[in-house]
């Protein structure tokens, strides 16, 4: 019994030649700090946060007629009209299709319809349908919050 | 409505499947209706840990649209219910894991907890499981590679809209070089739900003629006790200590002879 205790003590204290990898701990702490996505009340700023969070270059939300609702890259009229036209053509040929992915000049254009809008996403690598859906849902949520706060602001002014 | 919790880690070999199986049983002991789903459609082995490897209808069949989800549910240990994944490589290739969210939503009203055993990595199967869950419980080890992968998985889970509720630290040996519980909590910015010690009894549970999770075989070993505490933390319910069935002298003697065969 005593021998076993002594062996266990020796194993734990004397033979334990390990030490904490402190530089790696700092490295990992820094890694997470670079992936903080804090949303504010500023809609434009939130769009930039969303872009970083979902690792995409830009996105565009249009109505089904191609008119722009939200854009992170200027007015985006051409891409909006092209995207919705392409999606409506594919939907007419394959009504149960969920999303459209196009690779062009090393970039991916992804089209995803949700709540009578078309989400057009541009990124360096393709997003899976799951990721695309998550981005569209989050962006749609942000748009709704923004719409409500805009309405509140207008009411307060009135 | 069930709480759908994905048990994920990023890194392989952290003990996700063992934690999922034992945590499910610990939750069932707290009178919760529990369903375990082996969401690791490529490398399924939750059924082996539960000792339920011969299940004819699996999640593969459900995801392929060839079986109804209720036909793939089996009775596991201590009232836990279980959907296994198949071991077939052919079916794995044909399976559309994106359908998992639809499968889970069909079962939402029937259980208090649905635990998804998520594969390692951040490939499509993992994304499907994370997006099918509302919450994610991370499992890691007190070493930097495991924590680095846990960090990445946490970020991916958040991106997919799953709330990361906490972390379970597994294989704790209390060596000087292990990253401490507080450091892990700070690094992952998550509460630590449990500190499961390295326990040889966990390994021994796989080395029986009839495999059973450690919490069933040795409910009073240190790992089982900590997993029971994790279940209490998740539910907010107090758990009663479960004592292991002590075998008598003759039973032990008999088992010695059995081993020599």
Interface residues (C-beta under 8 A of the other chain):
Chain A: X12 X16 X18 X19 X20 X21 X24 X25 X28 X29 X31 X32 X35 X37 X53 X54 X128 X129 X130 X131 X133 X134 X137 X138
Chain B: X98 X124 X127 X128 X131 X144 X147 X148 X151 X155 X158 X159 X160 X161 X174 X175 X176 X177 X178 X179 X180 X183 X186 X187 X188 X189
